[in-house]
Amino acid sequence: MLASTLKRLRSAARLTLQQLSERSGVSVSTLSKIENGQLSPTYEKIAALASGLGVEVGELFGQPPKPTPLGRRSITRAGGGMVHETDQYRYEALNADLPNKRLVPLVTTIKARSVEDFGELPRHDGEEFLYVLEGEVTVHTDFYTPFTLSTGDSCYFDSGMGHACVSGGAEDARVLWVCSHTSLA
């Protein structure tokens, strides 16, 4: 495999054996033997060939280079998220300046006190993670008995299943709510 990969990369770079020899420090006769499968080079020779070809060492082993990550980053300071309020929830969207996220993080204040406040249970594509920051939250879903989460508790569920959260105490509850959307994944 190394033999054919080396030959392909050298041809793609439009280099003769002599030119690659000059760039890599590997003799022409050794290069010829490697390309013809007559010699298995040491790691040092492979590294020299990669350098001479201007490729990553892994590429000589048949591993195409991985794309460089975009390095996206976003910071939201405490209380600095974009707020959206409904009768049931007050959402603070975190890192809203970053487009095309696969995850949507929200600090949500749960104002609803009864599942009847919702009418039909909301549902959408994706998955959700809920972590209780303050208070008690009762989670209602289509297929499961309602359950209560306290500070420090969490749950994870399919967003396609109808779901609603209500505050289980006298005070509004606060949660970290992270949603994914399959249309973005």
C-alpha positions as semicolon CSV with decimal commas, in nm:
position;residue;x (nm);y (nm);z (nm)
1;M;0,000;0,000;0,000
2;L;0,279;0,243;0,090
3;A;0,439;0,174;-0,250
4;S;0,133;0,269;-0,453
5;T;0,051;0,565;-0,227
6;L;0,402;0,705;-0,258
7;K;0,394;0,668;-0,637
8;R;0,049;0,834;-0,655
9;L;0,152;1,126;-0,433
10;R;0,478;1,178;-0,622
11;S;0,293;1,177;-0,954
12;A;0,028;1,417;-0,820
13;A;0,309;1,652;-0,711
14;R;0,462;1,618;-1,061
15;L;0,798;1,517;-0,917
16;T;1,054;1,286;-1,072
17;L;1,237;1,035;-0,854
18;Q;1,540;1,263;-0,873
19;Q;1,343;1,569;-0,757
20;L;1,185;1,383;-0,465
21;S;1,529;1,248;-0,373
22;E;1,666;1,601;-0,357
23;R;1,372;1,721;-0,146
24;S;1,370;1,427;0,094
25;G;1,731;1,317;0,119
26;V;1,633;0,961;0,023
27;S;1,842;0,819;-0,262
28;V;1,687;0,758;-0,604
29;S;1,761;0,385;-0,587
30;T;1,592;0,357;-0,245
31;L;1,289;0,553;-0,373
32;S;1,261;0,323;-0,672
33;K;1,275;0,014;-0,450
34;I;1,008;0,158;-0,216
35;E;0,774;0,243;-0,505
36;N;0,820;-0,105;-0,652
37;G;0,748;-0,274;-0,319
38;Q;1,101;-0,414;-0,292
39;L;1,193;-0,223;0,024
40;S;1,001;-0,138;0,337
41;P;1,127;0,200;0,459
42;T;1,193;0,297;0,818
43;Y;0,974;0,553;0,991
44;E;1,248;0,812;0,948
45;K;1,253;0,758;0,571
46;I;0,874;0,776;0,560
47;A;0,886;1,104;0,754
48;A;1,152;1,237;0,514
49;L;0,940;1,138;0,214
50;A;0,634;1,305;0,364
51;S;0,836;1,620;0,417
52;G;0,968;1,606;0,061
53;L;0,616;1,565;-0,073
54;G;0,471;1,829;0,158
55;V;0,214;1,591;0,311
56;E;0,137;1,452;0,656
57;V;0,308;1,124;0,743
58;G;-0,031;0,956;0,782
59;E;-0,108;1,026;0,419
60;L;0,167;0,788;0,315
61;F;-0,009;0,517;0,515
62;G;-0,327;0,579;0,320
63;Q;-0,491;0,814;0,572
64;P;-0,624;1,123;0,399
65;P;-0,567;1,446;0,588
66;K;-0,851;1,547;0,820
67;P;-1,008;1,887;0,767
68;T;-0,891;2,155;1,003
69;P;-1,159;2,239;1,259
70;L;-1,313;2,578;1,218
71;G;-1,223;2,671;1,575
72;R;-1,561;2,824;1,650
73;R;-1,608;2,977;1,992
74;S;-1,871;3,181;2,168
75;I;-1,889;3,322;2,520
76;T;-2,203;3,434;2,700
77;R;-2,153;3,617;3,026
78;A;-2,395;3,560;3,317
79;G;-2,731;3,714;3,231
80;G;-2,612;3,806;2,880
81;G;-2,810;3,557;2,674
82;M;-3,092;3,641;2,436
83;V;-3,422;3,622;2,626
84;H;-3,746;3,482;2,491
85;E;-4,047;3,454;2,717
86;T;-4,365;3,247;2,689
87;D;-4,645;3,194;2,938
88;Q;-4,477;2,872;3,056
89;Y;-4,104;2,947;3,027
90;R;-3,848;3,225;3,021
91;Y;-3,565;3,112;2,792
92;E;-3,221;3,266;2,796
93;A;-3,046;3,142;2,483
94;L;-2,675;3,104;2,544
95;N;-2,417;3,157;2,271
96;A;-2,686;3,283;2,033
97;D;-2,423;3,465;1,825
98;L;-2,290;3,132;1,695
99;P;-2,488;3,016;1,388
100;N;-2,557;2,658;1,281
101;K;-2,496;2,501;1,622
102;R;-2,584;2,134;1,669
103;L;-2,678;2,206;2,027
104;V;-2,893;2,488;2,161
105;P;-2,808;2,568;2,526
106;L;-3,069;2,753;2,730
107;V;-3,100;2,864;3,089
108;T;-3,473;2,830;3,136
109;T;-3,695;2,957;3,414
110;I;-3,994;2,728;3,444
111;K;-4,301;2,937;3,530
112;A;-4,573;2,681;3,452
113;R;-4,737;2,517;3,753
114;S;-4,962;2,270;3,572
115;V;-4,935;2,055;3,259
116;E;-5,275;2,197;3,162
117;D;-5,095;2,529;3,101
118;F;-4,965;2,376;2,776
119;G;-5,272;2,231;2,606
120;E;-5,107;1,970;2,382
121;L;-4,757;1,862;2,485
122;P;-4,493;2,028;2,263
123;R;-4,276;1,805;2,041
124;H;-4,010;1,860;1,773
125;D;-3,714;1,684;1,617
126;G;-3,397;1,617;1,815
127;E;-3,306;1,531;2,170
128;E;-3,294;1,721;2,497
129;F;-3,090;1,727;2,814
130;L;-3,224;1,891;3,128
131;Y;-3,021;1,973;3,442
132;V;-3,195;2,134;3,739
133;L;-3,010;2,439;3,871
134;E;-3,270;2,554;4,127
135;G;-3,601;2,421;4,256
136;E;-3,804;2,118;4,159
137;V;-3,925;2,030;3,810
138;T;-4,196;1,781;3,719
139;V;-4,141;1,642;3,368
140;H;-4,445;1,522;3,173
141;T;-4,403;1,312;2,857
142;D;-4,622;1,110;2,622
143;F;-4,498;0,763;2,714
144;Y;-4,385;0,784;3,076
145;T;-4,533;0,860;3,414
146;P;-4,450;1,217;3,524
147;F;-4,139;1,238;3,743
148;T;-3,987;1,508;3,961
149;L;-3,628;1,628;3,942
150;S;-3,459;1,824;4,221
151;T;-3,152;2,051;4,217
152;G;-2,861;1,859;4,064
153;D;-3,082;1,597;3,893
154;S;-3,091;1,554;3,516
155;C;-3,273;1,371;3,239
156;Y;-3,228;1,311;2,869
157;F;-3,512;1,242;2,626
158;D;-3,627;1,228;2,265
159;S;-3,782;1,563;2,168
160;G;-4,021;1,391;1,927
161;M;-4,206;1,261;2,229
162;G;-4,451;1,520;2,365
163;H;-4,299;1,686;2,672
164;A;-4,352;1,969;2,916
165;C;-4,189;2,082;3,239
166;V;-4,367;2,243;3,532
167;S;-4,227;2,392;3,850
168;G;-4,293;2,157;4,139
169;G;-4,254;2,418;4,413
170;A;-4,386;2,758;4,516
171;E;-4,096;2,930;4,335
172;D;-4,007;2,916;3,966
173;A;-3,750;2,649;3,888
174;R;-3,435;2,711;3,678
175;V;-3,274;2,455;3,452
176;L;-2,995;2,423;3,202
177;W;-3,180;2,291;2,897
178;V;-2,980;2,172;2,598
179;C;-3,161;2,081;2,278
180;S;-3,035;1,923;1,959
181;H;-3,208;1,934;1,624
182;T;-3,159;1,653;1,376
183;S;-3,211;1,898;1,090
184;L;-2,888;2,073;1,203
185;A;-2,684;1,758;1,268
